[in-house]
Amino acid sequence: MSISYMKPPEPELTFDVGDVVEVYCDHEKGGERIRGWLRGIVVQIDAKMVAVQFRSNVFLTDGWMVPDHILWYPINSHHIRHPQRKSNKSDLPRAY
């Protein structure tokens, strides 16, 4: 008897350790806390999550600063993307 299994969904984006990505998060820019896109580097990946590390301070949604500067996101999250090209580089928060 043959049993068929549903194939897991393919993620729209693929990430590798060492990739530079942009993450939508709470972070510091110019001494102020803002919410926006921040560049970081992928430091760990598992089947469902991506860990991104930043050089600047990042915060959890409830306000706590993350001491190791690492945030975890689901692989299919809309809050993580490959870097976007912009005509004005000063618009991008610079972490790297």
Biopython code that builds the backbone (N, CA, C, O; Angstrom):
import numpy as np
from Bio.PDB.StructureBuilder import StructureBuilder

atoms = [
    (1, "MET", "N", (0.849, -1.177, 0.000)),
    (1, "MET", "CA", (0.000, 0.000, 0.000)),
    (1, "MET", "C", (0.894, 1.240, 0.000)),
    (1, "MET", "O", (1.847, 1.339, 0.774)),
    (2, "SER", "N", (0.578, 2.148, -0.853)),
    (2, "SER", "CA", (1.358, 3.377, -1.003)),
    (2, "SER", "C", (0.656, 4.522, -0.288)),
    (2, "SER", "O", (-0.551, 4.719, -0.430)),
    (3, "ILE", "N", (1.430, 5.267, 0.478)),
    (3, "ILE", "CA", (0.884, 6.433, 1.188)),
    (3, "ILE", "C", (1.531, 7.671, 0.605)),
    (3, "ILE", "O", (2.755, 7.758, 0.513)),
    (4, "SER", "N", (0.721, 8.611, 0.218)),
    (4, "SER", "CA", (1.280, 9.854, -0.323)),
    (4, "SER", "C", (1.262, 10.930, 0.767)),
    (4, "SER", "O", (0.345, 11.004, 1.585)),
    (5, "TYR", "N", (2.286, 11.743, 0.745)),
    (5, "TYR", "CA", (2.403, 12.824, 1.707)),
    (5, "TYR", "C", (2.404, 14.147, 0.973)),
    (5, "TYR", "O", (2.878, 14.242, -0.159)),
    (6, "MET", "N", (1.878, 15.151, 1.613)),
    (6, "MET", "CA", (1.909, 16.472, 1.017)),
    (6, "MET", "C", (3.328, 17.020, 1.111)),
    (6, "MET", "O", (3.982, 16.894, 2.146)),
    (7, "LYS", "N", (3.788, 17.612, 0.055)),
    (7, "LYS", "CA", (5.120, 18.214, 0.018)),
    (7, "LYS", "C", (5.096, 19.535, 0.778)),
    (7, "LYS", "O", (4.145, 20.304, 0.634)),
    (8, "PRO", "N", (6.123, 19.819, 1.588)),
    (8, "PRO", "CA", (6.130, 21.096, 2.303)),
    (8, "PRO", "C", (6.219, 22.261, 1.311)),
    (8, "PRO", "O", (6.800, 22.116, 0.236)),
    (9, "PRO", "N", (5.644, 23.419, 1.672)),
    (9, "PRO", "CA", (5.684, 24.556, 0.755)),
    (9, "PRO", "C", (7.099, 25.051, 0.534)),
    (9, "PRO", "O", (7.911, 25.075, 1.459)),
    (10, "GLU", "N", (7.388, 25.442, -0.687)),
    (10, "GLU", "CA", (8.692, 26.002, -1.019)),
    (10, "GLU", "C", (8.723, 27.459, -0.576)),
    (10, "GLU", "O", (7.800, 28.209, -0.892)),
    (11, "PRO", "N", (9.746, 27.876, 0.139)),
    (11, "PRO", "CA", (9.810, 29.288, 0.523)),
    (11, "PRO", "C", (10.035, 30.159, -0.716)),
    (11, "PRO", "O", (10.733, 29.769, -1.652)),
    (12, "GLU", "N", (9.423, 31.353, -0.694)),
    (12, "GLU", "CA", (9.584, 32.277, -1.814)),
    (12, "GLU", "C", (11.010, 32.812, -1.863)),
    (12, "GLU", "O", (11.557, 33.033, -2.944)),
    (13, "LEU", "N", (11.600, 33.017, -0.713)),
    (13, "LEU", "CA", (12.961, 33.521, -0.640)),
    (13, "LEU", "C", (13.846, 32.463, -0.009)),
    (13, "LEU", "O", (13.428, 31.747, 0.901)),
    (14, "THR", "N", (15.061, 32.372, -0.496)),
    (14, "THR", "CA", (16.009, 31.462, 0.125)),
    (14, "THR", "C", (17.164, 32.289, 0.671)),
    (14, "THR", "O", (17.591, 33.268, 0.059)),
    (15, "PHE", "N", (17.651, 31.887, 1.810)),
    (15, "PHE", "CA", (18.745, 32.589, 2.471)),
    (15, "PHE", "C", (19.844, 31.592, 2.799)),
    (15, "PHE", "O", (19.579, 30.412, 3.031)),
    (16, "ASP", "N", (21.071, 32.073, 2.816)),
    (16, "ASP", "CA", (22.226, 31.282, 3.224)),
    (16, "ASP", "C", (22.970, 32.040, 4.311)),
    (16, "ASP", "O", (22.911, 33.269, 4.370)),
    (17, "VAL", "N", (23.674, 31.304, 5.178)),
    (17, "VAL", "CA", (24.505, 31.945, 6.194)),
    (17, "VAL", "C", (25.520, 32.838, 5.479)),
    (17, "VAL", "O", (26.172, 32.417, 4.524)),
    (18, "GLY", "N", (25.639, 34.067, 5.955)),
    (18, "GLY", "CA", (26.548, 35.035, 5.350)),
    (18, "GLY", "C", (25.860, 36.013, 4.427)),
    (18, "GLY", "O", (26.467, 37.012, 4.040)),
    (19, "ASP", "N", (24.606, 35.761, 4.056)),
    (19, "ASP", "CA", (23.877, 36.685, 3.188)),
    (19, "ASP", "C", (23.585, 37.991, 3.922)),
    (19, "ASP", "O", (23.244, 37.989, 5.105)),
    (20, "VAL", "N", (23.720, 39.092, 3.214)),
    (20, "VAL", "CA", (23.277, 40.380, 3.734)),
    (20, "VAL", "C", (21.795, 40.503, 3.388)),
    (20, "VAL", "O", (21.394, 40.303, 2.241)),
    (21, "VAL", "N", (20.995, 40.833, 4.388)),
    (21, "VAL", "CA", (19.551, 40.969, 4.215)),
    (21, "VAL", "C", (19.086, 42.268, 4.853)),
    (21, "VAL", "O", (19.839, 42.923, 5.574)),
    (22, "GLU", "N", (17.856, 42.630, 4.584)),
    (22, "GLU", "CA", (17.214, 43.751, 5.258)),
    (22, "GLU", "C", (16.034, 43.212, 6.051)),
    (22, "GLU", "O", (15.282, 42.362, 5.575)),
    (23, "VAL", "N", (15.884, 43.722, 7.267)),
    (23, "VAL", "CA", (14.833, 43.271, 8.165)),
    (23, "VAL", "C", (14.062, 44.488, 8.651)),
    (23, "VAL", "O", (14.656, 45.511, 8.992)),
    (24, "TYR", "N", (12.746, 44.380, 8.682)),
    (24, "TYR", "CA", (11.894, 45.448, 9.192)),
    (24, "TYR", "C", (11.762, 45.248, 10.697)),
    (24, "TYR", "O", (11.129, 44.296, 11.154)),
    (25, "CYS", "N", (12.371, 46.164, 11.468)),
    (25, "CYS", "CA", (12.404, 45.985, 12.921)),
    (25, "CYS", "C", (12.569, 47.331, 13.619)),
    (25, "CYS", "O", (12.798, 48.359, 12.981)),
    (26, "ASP", "N", (12.446, 47.299, 14.941)),
    (26, "ASP", "CA", (12.737, 48.463, 15.773)),
    (26, "ASP", "C", (14.242, 48.486, 16.004)),
    (26, "ASP", "O", (14.829, 47.482, 16.408)),
    (27, "HIS", "N", (14.868, 49.644, 15.744)),
    (27, "HIS", "CA", (16.312, 49.762, 15.913)),
    (27, "HIS", "C", (16.688, 51.220, 16.173)),
    (27, "HIS", "O", (15.847, 52.116, 16.107)),
    (28, "GLU", "N", (17.972, 51.435, 16.470)),
    (28, "GLU", "CA", (18.463, 52.795, 16.713)),
    (28, "GLU", "C", (19.098, 53.360, 15.456)),
    (28, "GLU", "O", (19.857, 52.681, 14.765)),
    (29, "LYS", "N", (18.778, 54.604, 15.171)),
    (29, "LYS", "CA", (19.398, 55.328, 14.069)),
    (29, "LYS", "C", (19.575, 56.775, 14.539)),
    (29, "LYS", "O", (18.610, 57.442, 14.913)),
    (30, "GLY", "N", (20.802, 57.238, 14.515)),
    (30, "GLY", "CA", (21.070, 58.606, 14.956)),
    (30, "GLY", "C", (20.691, 58.855, 16.402)),
    (30, "GLY", "O", (20.284, 59.962, 16.755)),
    (31, "GLY", "N", (20.819, 57.840, 17.244)),
    (31, "GLY", "CA", (20.505, 57.985, 18.664)),
    (31, "GLY", "C", (19.029, 57.897, 18.987)),
    (31, "GLY", "O", (18.648, 58.014, 20.152)),
    (32, "GLU", "N", (18.178, 57.693, 17.973)),
    (32, "GLU", "CA", (16.741, 57.582, 18.206)),
    (32, "GLU", "C", (16.263, 56.183, 17.840)),
    (32, "GLU", "O", (16.831, 55.517, 16.974)),
    (33, "ARG", "N", (15.219, 55.764, 18.514)),
    (33, "ARG", "CA", (14.629, 54.462, 18.207)),
    (33, "ARG", "C", (13.599, 54.651, 17.100)),
    (33, "ARG", "O", (12.691, 55.474, 17.219)),
    (34, "ILE", "N", (13.748, 53.878, 16.013)),
    (34, "ILE", "CA", (12.824, 53.959, 14.885)),
    (34, "ILE", "C", (12.399, 52.557, 14.460)),
    (34, "ILE", "O", (13.003, 51.564, 14.865)),
    (35, "ARG", "N", (11.362, 52.491, 13.649)),
    (35, "ARG", "CA", (10.924, 51.225, 13.060)),
    (35, "ARG", "C", (11.099, 51.355, 11.552)),
    (35, "ARG", "O", (10.519, 52.241, 10.925)),
    (36, "GLY", "N", (11.903, 50.464, 10.974)),
    (36, "GLY", "CA", (12.151, 50.518, 9.541)),
    (36, "GLY", "C", (13.067, 49.386, 9.120)),
    (36, "GLY", "O", (13.351, 48.477, 9.900)),
    (37, "TRP", "N", (13.528, 49.449, 7.879)),
    (37, "TRP", "CA", (14.403, 48.420, 7.321)),
    (37, "TRP", "C", (15.835, 48.644, 7.776)),
    (37, "TRP", "O", (16.346, 49.762, 7.725)),
    (38, "LEU", "N", (16.481, 47.563, 8.225)),
    (38, "LEU", "CA", (17.852, 47.613, 8.723)),
    (38, "LEU", "C", (18.626, 46.446, 8.130)),
    (38, "LEU", "O", (18.138, 45.316, 8.108)),
    (39, "ARG", "N", (19.838, 46.722, 7.648)),
    (39, "ARG", "CA", (20.667, 45.659, 7.085)),
    (39, "ARG", "C", (21.340, 44.858, 8.193)),
    (39, "ARG", "O", (21.796, 45.400, 9.199)),
    (40, "GLY", "N", (21.384, 43.556, 7.971)),
    (40, "GLY", "CA", (22.046, 42.641, 8.888)),
    (40, "GLY", "C", (22.600, 41.480, 8.089)),
    (40, "GLY", "O", (22.521, 41.462, 6.860)),
    (41, "ILE", "N", (23.158, 40.517, 8.790)),
    (41, "ILE", "CA", (23.751, 39.349, 8.131)),
    (41, "ILE", "C", (23.144, 38.077, 8.713)),
    (41, "ILE", "O", (22.973, 37.954, 9.926)),
    (42, "VAL", "N", (22.824, 37.138, 7.837)),
    (42, "VAL", "CA", (22.252, 35.860, 8.266)),
    (42, "VAL", "C", (23.349, 35.064, 8.966)),
    (42, "VAL", "O", (24.410, 34.821, 8.391)),
    (43, "VAL", "N", (23.086, 34.653, 10.228)),
    (43, "VAL", "CA", (24.079, 33.914, 11.006)),
    (43, "VAL", "C", (23.675, 32.472, 11.281)),
    (43, "VAL", "O", (24.513, 31.651, 11.652)),
    (44, "GLN", "N", (22.384, 32.157, 11.099)),
    (44, "GLN", "CA", (21.935, 30.782, 11.316)),
    (44, "GLN", "C", (20.612, 30.570, 10.596)),
    (44, "GLN", "O", (19.797, 31.484, 10.476)),
    (45, "ILE", "N", (20.415, 29.333, 10.116)),
    (45, "ILE", "CA", (19.174, 28.975, 9.428)),
    (45, "ILE", "C", (18.783, 27.576, 9.879)),
    (45, "ILE", "O", (19.636, 26.700, 10.024)),
    (46, "ASP", "N", (17.487, 27.372, 10.101)),
    (46, "ASP", "CA", (17.000, 26.009, 10.295)),
    (46, "ASP", "C", (15.819, 25.805, 9.347)),
    (46, "ASP", "O", (15.619, 26.612, 8.440)),
    (47, "ALA", "N", (15.053, 24.767, 9.534)),
    (47, "ALA", "CA", (13.976, 24.441, 8.595)),
    (47, "ALA", "C", (12.889, 25.512, 8.518)),
    (47, "ALA", "O", (12.224, 25.647, 7.490)),
    (48, "LYS", "N", (12.704, 26.275, 9.601)),
    (48, "LYS", "CA", (11.614, 27.247, 9.633)),
    (48, "LYS", "C", (12.035, 28.683, 9.919)),
    (48, "LYS", "O", (11.279, 29.612, 9.636)),
    (49, "MET", "N", (13.236, 28.883, 10.480)),
    (49, "MET", "CA", (13.622, 30.208, 10.959)),
    (49, "MET", "C", (14.972, 30.659, 10.397)),
    (49, "MET", "O", (15.817, 29.853, 10.006)),
    (50, "VAL", "N", (15.136, 31.995, 10.375)),
    (50, "VAL", "CA", (16.381, 32.625, 9.949)),
    (50, "VAL", "C", (16.821, 33.564, 11.065)),
    (50, "VAL", "O", (16.023, 34.372, 11.541)),
    (51, "ALA", "N", (18.079, 33.468, 11.490)),
    (51, "ALA", "CA", (18.627, 34.365, 12.506)),
    (51, "ALA", "C", (19.476, 35.421, 11.809)),
    (51, "ALA", "O", (20.340, 35.100, 10.992)),
    (52, "VAL", "N", (19.220, 36.690, 12.142)),
    (52, "VAL", "CA", (19.940, 37.810, 11.542)),
    (52, "VAL", "C", (20.599, 38.617, 12.651)),
    (52, "VAL", "O", (19.959, 38.961, 13.645)),
    (53, "GLN", "N", (21.893, 38.918, 12.473)),
    (53, "GLN", "CA", (22.626, 39.703, 13.467)),
    (53, "GLN", "C", (22.911, 41.088, 12.905)),
    (53, "GLN", "O", (23.170, 41.256, 11.714)),
    (54, "PHE", "N", (22.856, 42.085, 13.803)),
    (54, "PHE", "CA", (23.031, 43.489, 13.429)),
    (54, "PHE", "C", (24.177, 44.100, 14.215)),
    (54, "PHE", "O", (24.570, 43.589, 15.263)),
    (55, "ARG", "N", (24.703, 45.184, 13.704)),
    (55, "ARG", "CA", (25.747, 45.915, 14.436)),
    (55, "ARG", "C", (25.157, 46.986, 15.335)),
    (55, "ARG", "O", (25.798, 47.409, 16.297)),
    (56, "SER", "N", (23.958, 47.425, 15.040)),
    (56, "SER", "CA", (23.321, 48.439, 15.886)),
    (56, "SER", "C", (22.324, 47.775, 16.831)),
    (56, "SER", "O", (21.984, 46.604, 16.666)),
    (57, "ASN", "N", (21.865, 48.524, 17.808)),
    (57, "ASN", "CA", (20.901, 48.006, 18.772)),
    (57, "ASN", "C", (19.569, 47.735, 18.087)),
    (57, "ASN", "O", (19.080, 48.555, 17.310)),
    (58, "VAL", "N", (18.986, 46.569, 18.385)),
    (58, "VAL", "CA", (17.653, 46.213, 17.900)),
    (58, "VAL", "C", (16.785, 45.891, 19.102)),
    (58, "VAL", "O", (17.283, 45.529, 20.169)),
    (59, "PHE", "N", (15.471, 46.028, 18.913)),
    (59, "PHE", "CA", (14.532, 45.891, 20.024)),
    (59, "PHE", "C", (13.417, 44.914, 19.674)),
    (59, "PHE", "O", (13.021, 44.796, 18.514)),
    (60, "LEU", "N", (12.921, 44.222, 20.683)),
    (60, "LEU", "CA", (11.744, 43.385, 20.524)),
    (60, "LEU", "C", (10.519, 44.290, 20.435)),
    (60, "LEU", "O", (10.589, 45.467, 20.787)),
    (61, "THR", "N", (9.416, 43.753, 19.975)),
    (61, "THR", "CA", (8.185, 44.531, 19.818)),
    (61, "THR", "C", (7.734, 45.153, 21.136)),
    (61, "THR", "O", (7.180, 46.252, 21.151)),
    (62, "ASP", "N", (7.972, 44.448, 22.244)),
    (62, "ASP", "CA", (7.533, 44.973, 23.539)),
    (62, "ASP", "C", (8.525, 45.961, 24.160)),
    (62, "ASP", "O", (8.340, 46.400, 25.295)),
    (63, "GLY", "N", (9.581, 46.309, 23.412)),
    (63, "GLY", "CA", (10.472, 47.366, 23.861)),
    (63, "GLY", "C", (11.817, 46.951, 24.400)),
    (63, "GLY", "O", (12.686, 47.806, 24.573)),
    (64, "TRP", "N", (12.030, 45.675, 24.676)),
    (64, "TRP", "CA", (13.300, 45.237, 25.247)),
    (64, "TRP", "C", (14.394, 45.215, 24.193)),
    (64, "TRP", "O", (14.191, 44.742, 23.075)),
    (65, "MET", "N", (15.568, 45.739, 24.569)),
    (65, "MET", "CA", (16.714, 45.677, 23.672)),
    (65, "MET", "C", (17.245, 44.244, 23.648)),
    (65, "MET", "O", (17.271, 43.568, 24.677)),
    (66, "VAL", "N", (17.668, 43.785, 22.467)),
    (66, "VAL", "CA", (18.200, 42.429, 22.308)),
    (66, "VAL", "C", (19.707, 42.492, 22.530)),
    (66, "VAL", "O", (20.413, 43.082, 21.712)),
    (67, "PRO", "N", (20.229, 41.898, 23.620)),
    (67, "PRO", "CA", (21.644, 42.062, 23.964)),
    (67, "PRO", "C", (22.621, 41.470, 22.950)),
    (67, "PRO", "O", (23.715, 42.008, 22.782)),
    (68, "ASP", "N", (22.266, 40.386, 22.272)),
    (68, "ASP", "CA", (23.203, 39.790, 21.312)),
    (68, "ASP", "C", (23.011, 40.322, 19.886)),
    (68, "ASP", "O", (23.696, 39.884, 18.962)),
    (69, "HIS", "N", (22.079, 41.269, 19.710)),
    (69, "HIS", "CA", (21.815, 41.904, 18.408)),
    (69, "HIS", "C", (21.332, 40.904, 17.360)),
    (69, "HIS", "O", (21.529, 41.129, 16.166)),
    (70, "ILE", "N", (20.704, 39.804, 17.781)),
    (70, "ILE", "CA", (20.206, 38.781, 16.849)),
    (70, "ILE", "C", (18.688, 38.682, 16.968)),
    (70, "ILE", "O", (18.143, 38.531, 18.062)),
    (71, "LEU", "N", (18.020, 38.770, 15.820)),
    (71, "LEU", "CA", (16.581, 38.568, 15.757)),
    (71, "LEU", "C", (16.298, 37.343, 14.887)),
    (71, "LEU", "O", (16.990, 37.100, 13.899)),
    (72, "TRP", "N", (15.277, 36.576, 15.265)),
    (72, "TRP", "CA", (14.861, 35.393, 14.518)),
    (72, "TRP", "C", (13.564, 35.702, 13.779)),
    (72, "TRP", "O", (12.657, 36.329, 14.326)),
    (73, "TYR", "N", (13.489, 35.255, 12.532)),
    (73, "TYR", "CA", (12.297, 35.459, 11.712)),
    (73, "TYR", "C", (11.930, 34.158, 11.008)),
    (73, "TYR", "O", (12.814, 33.381, 10.649)),
    (74, "PRO", "N", (10.630, 33.910, 10.806)),
    (74, "PRO", "CA", (10.243, 32.765, 9.982)),
    (74, "PRO", "C", (10.785, 32.963, 8.563)),
    (74, "PRO", "O", (10.857, 34.090, 8.074)),
    (75, "ILE", "N", (11.162, 31.875, 7.915)),
    (75, "ILE", "CA", (11.722, 31.960, 6.568)),
    (75, "ILE", "C", (10.781, 32.684, 5.614)),
    (75, "ILE", "O", (11.243, 33.400, 4.726)),
    (76, "ASN", "N", (9.474, 32.513, 5.776)),
    (76, "ASN", "CA", (8.513, 33.124, 4.865)),
    (76, "ASN", "C", (7.960, 34.462, 5.369)),
    (76, "ASN", "O", (6.924, 34.916, 4.882)),
    (77, "SER", "N", (8.627, 35.096, 6.329)),
    (77, "SER", "CA", (8.180, 36.369, 6.884)),
    (77, "SER", "C", (8.268, 37.485, 5.848)),
    (77, "SER", "O", (9.179, 37.512, 5.021)),
    (78, "HIS", "N", (7.311, 38.401, 5.908)),
    (78, "HIS", "CA", (7.331, 39.586, 5.044)),
    (78, "HIS", "C", (8.267, 40.656, 5.608)),
    (78, "HIS", "O", (8.453, 41.705, 4.990)),
    (79, "HIS", "N", (8.855, 40.396, 6.775)),
    (79, "HIS", "CA", (9.739, 41.361, 7.428)),
    (79, "HIS", "C", (11.213, 41.093, 7.166)),
    (79, "HIS", "O", (12.071, 41.707, 7.800)),
    (80, "ILE", "N", (11.521, 40.195, 6.251)),
    (80, "ILE", "CA", (12.904, 39.935, 5.881)),
    (80, "ILE", "C", (12.972, 39.829, 4.356)),
    (80, "ILE", "O", (12.126, 39.199, 3.722)),
    (81, "ARG", "N", (13.997, 40.460, 3.788)),
    (81, "ARG", "CA", (14.127, 40.468, 2.328)),
    (81, "ARG", "C", (15.589, 40.620, 1.941)),
    (81, "ARG", "O", (16.432, 40.989, 2.758)),
    (82, "HIS", "N", (15.869, 40.329, 0.690)),
    (82, "HIS", "CA", (17.188, 40.615, 0.149)),
    (82, "HIS", "C", (17.288, 42.134, -0.014)),
    (82, "HIS", "O", (16.263, 42.782, -0.227)),
    (83, "PRO", "N", (18.482, 42.722, 0.078)),
    (83, "PRO", "CA", (18.614, 44.184, 0.016)),
    (83, "PRO", "C", (17.992, 44.774, -1.251)),
    (83, "PRO", "O", (18.131, 44.235, -2.349)),
    (84, "GLN", "N", (17.307, 45.891, -1.059)),
    (84, "GLN", "CA", (16.680, 46.608, -2.161)),
    (84, "GLN", "C", (17.615, 47.703, -2.637)),
    (84, "GLN", "O", (18.265, 48.378, -1.838)),
    (85, "ARG", "N", (17.672, 47.867, -3.933)),
    (85, "ARG", "CA", (18.472, 48.958, -4.480)),
    (85, "ARG", "C", (17.654, 50.235, -4.413)),
    (85, "ARG", "O", (16.480, 50.253, -4.783)),
    (86, "LYS", "N", (18.275, 51.289, -3.944)),
    (86, "LYS", "CA", (17.604, 52.588, -3.871)),
    (86, "LYS", "C", (18.499, 53.622, -4.522)),
    (86, "LYS", "O", (19.724, 53.494, -4.515)),
    (87, "SER", "N", (17.887, 54.633, -5.077)),
    (87, "SER", "CA", (18.672, 55.663, -5.742)),
    (87, "SER", "C", (19.412, 56.534, -4.727)),
    (87, "SER", "O", (20.488, 57.054, -5.021)),
    (88, "ASN", "N", (18.838, 56.693, -3.540)),
    (88, "ASN", "CA", (19.458, 57.517, -2.514)),
    (88, "ASN", "C", (19.926, 56.612, -1.377)),
    (88, "ASN", "O", (19.114, 56.161, -0.569)),
    (89, "LYS", "N", (21.210, 56.348, -1.311)),
    (89, "LYS", "CA", (21.743, 55.426, -0.303)),
    (89, "LYS", "C", (21.548, 55.928, 1.118)),
    (89, "LYS", "O", (21.562, 55.126, 2.052)),
    (90, "SER", "N", (21.366, 57.223, 1.311)),
    (90, "SER", "CA", (21.192, 57.743, 2.666)),
    (90, "SER", "C", (19.847, 57.329, 3.252)),
    (90, "SER", "O", (19.650, 57.452, 4.461)),
    (91, "ASP", "N", (18.912, 56.841, 2.431)),
    (91, "ASP", "CA", (17.620, 56.390, 2.931)),
    (91, "ASP", "C", (17.715, 55.067, 3.663)),
    (91, "ASP", "O", (16.862, 54.753, 4.493)),
    (92, "LEU", "N", (18.756, 54.280, 3.363)),
    (92, "LEU", "CA", (18.896, 52.976, 3.991)),
    (92, "LEU", "C", (19.631, 53.075, 5.330)),
    (92, "LEU", "O", (20.688, 53.701, 5.404)),
    (93, "PRO", "N", (19.094, 52.474, 6.373)),
    (93, "PRO", "CA", (19.848, 52.405, 7.617)),
    (93, "PRO", "C", (21.090, 51.567, 7.376)),
    (93, "PRO", "O", (20.998, 50.496, 6.777)),
    (94, "ARG", "N", (22.236, 52.022, 7.822)),
    (94, "ARG", "CA", (23.499, 51.322, 7.567)),
    (94, "ARG", "C", (23.958, 50.602, 8.813)),
    (94, "ARG", "O", (24.261, 51.232, 9.826)),
    (95, "ALA", "N", (24.012, 49.281, 8.741)),
    (95, "ALA", "CA", (24.534, 48.500, 9.850)),
    (95, "ALA", "C", (25.877, 47.877, 9.470)),
    (95, "ALA", "O", (26.678, 47.529, 10.338)),
    (96, "TYR", "N", (26.114, 47.741, 8.175)),
    (96, "TYR", "CA", (27.344, 47.092, 7.724)),
    (96, "TYR", "C", (28.080, 47.951, 6.746)),
    (96, "TYR", "O", (29.142, 47.562, 6.259)),
]
sb = StructureBuilder()
sb.init_structure("model")
sb.init_model(0)
sb.init_chain("A")
sb.init_seg("    ")
for serial, (resi, resn, name, xyz) in enumerate(atoms, 1):
    if name == "N":
        sb.init_residue(resn, " ", resi, " ")
    sb.init_atom(name, np.array(xyz, "f"), 0.0, 1.0, " ", f" {name:<3s}", serial, name[0])
structure = sb.get_structure()
